[in-house]
Amino acid sequence: MKKDKSVVIENPSGSGVAKTSSSNRLFVREEEESERKQTTYDFPLPIVTRNGSSKYDFVKVKVWLGDNADHYYVLSRFLLSRMLTVTKIPNHTALKIALELKKLLVDNSLLDVSQSDLETNLFKLMNWRGYGQEYISRYRMMTRFHHQRVPLVILVCGTACVGKSTIATQLAQRLNLPNVLQTDMVYELLRTSTDAPLASSPLLARDFSSSDELITEFCRECRIVRKGLAGDLKKAMKDGKPIIIEGMHVDPSIYLIDDGNTNKNAEKMSKGPESVPENITIHNMKDQAVERKAIHKREKSGAPEPVVIPIVLKMAEFDHKALLEEWISTRKFSSYPIKDKDKLISNLNTIQDYLCSFTSQGSEVANISTTTFPQTLDWLHNHLLQRIEQGISSASKENVGQHDET
C-alpha cells in the first residue's frame, strides 16, 4: 500500500483548508514574504531548557529521498546547523536558521517534505539572513561530496609547537569531520611497546652527524607510523569517509600517491645540495606503488579516487624558537634528557625545510602567527573547500568517462 504523505495546511486566504503534497513547492508565496519577515523570522527563539533544546525538537519532520520518495530521514536541526557552518556561516547564525526552518515546517504542519522542498525553504531562509548564492553553492557542493562518498584525507604536518593539534581540531569542527588521527600517539606506542619497531629514544633526543642522516631517520619513522595508521586509512578509503591526520611524523611524500606526484617527488628529492638520500626515494616509491594498486582497484570498482590535501604549518623563526624553548623546558623525555637545545632546534628547522619542500606537488604551506590565527584558520577553511570542490569535479568527470566507456 502506498504511503500517503499529504498534509493539511491553513489556506492563505483564511477560508477553509488546502490539501497539499510533499512533492509540491513549500516555500512561502511572494505576497507573504514581507509579513513573514516581520513575524516568523523575527520571533524570539523559544529556548526552554538549559541545554538549548526547543519545543520544536519534540516534533518529527520526515524528509523523503529518492525519485519515488521511498525512504526518508528525520530532520535534525543540530545536524543541519553543523552542515551550515561548513559553508562558513557563523555557528550562532546557523543554529538560528536551522531552528527557523524547523519552526516554519512544524507551524505549517509540513511534517513530510521532500529533500528538494526542504532545500528550497532553507535557501530562502539563508538569503533572508544575508547568506546568498555563494553560501548556497557551498552547501550544494558539500551535499554532493557526502553523496558521492569521496574519500578525503587532510594532512596537517609540521614540527613541534606550530599548532598542528589546534588547527586540526578547529578544521574538524568547521568542516564537520569527526575523525582526527594523531600520529604522536601512534609514535609513542610504536616507540615504547614491546618489540617496538622504533628506537626507544625519541627522534628529538638523538644526535645526528648530518642533515641527511636526520632526514633519513625521520622518513623511516614516518613510514612506520604510516603503517600503524593503515587500518584506519583502509577503512576510510573503503567507506568513503573523510579523515584528518595530524602530527610531526606525517611525511607528505608518502601520501601524495598519484603517478604524476610520484615522479615529481622522486625528481625533486634527487636535486639540490640538500637532496634526500636515495634510499628514502626508493622506500617512498615502494610505498606509493602499493597505494597506487589500491587506487587502481578502487577505479575498477567505480569508486571515486581519494582526495589528499597536505597542509604544512610553519611559524616565524623568532616566535617558533621562543615556543620551542618553553616547550623543551617543560618536556620530559624520560631517561633521555636533551643536552643541546640549539642543536634540537636546528634539527627541527631541518625537518621543517624538508616538509616545506613539497609545495610543487600540491602541499600548501600556512604561516602560523598568534596575531593572525583567526585569519589563517579562515584561509585554510577556504582552501579546503576549494580542494574538495576540485575533487568532486574530478570524480564527476571520471564517472562520466566510465559511463561513456560502457
Buried (B, 14 or more C-beta within 10 A) or exposed (E): EEEEBEBEBEEEEEEEEEEBBBBEEBBBEEEEBEEBEEEBBEEEEEEEEEEEBBEBBEBEBBBBEEEEBEEBEEBBBBEBBBBBBBBBBEEEBBBBBBBBBBBBBBEBBBBBBBBBBBBBBBBBBBEBBEBEEEBBEBBEBBBBBBEBBBBBBBBBBBBBBBBBBBBBBBBBBBBBBEBBBBBBEBBBEBBEEEEEEBBEEBBBBBEBEEBBEBBBBBBBBBBBBBBBBEEBBEEBBEEBBBBBBBBBBBBBBBBBBBEEBBEBBBEBBEEEEEBBBEEBBEBBBEBBEEBBEBBEEBEEEEBBBBBBBBBBBBBEEEBBBEBBBEEBEEBEEEEBEBEEEEEBBEBBBBBBBBBBBBEEBBBBBBEBEEEEBEEBBEBBBEBBBEBBBEBBEBBBEBEEEEEEEE
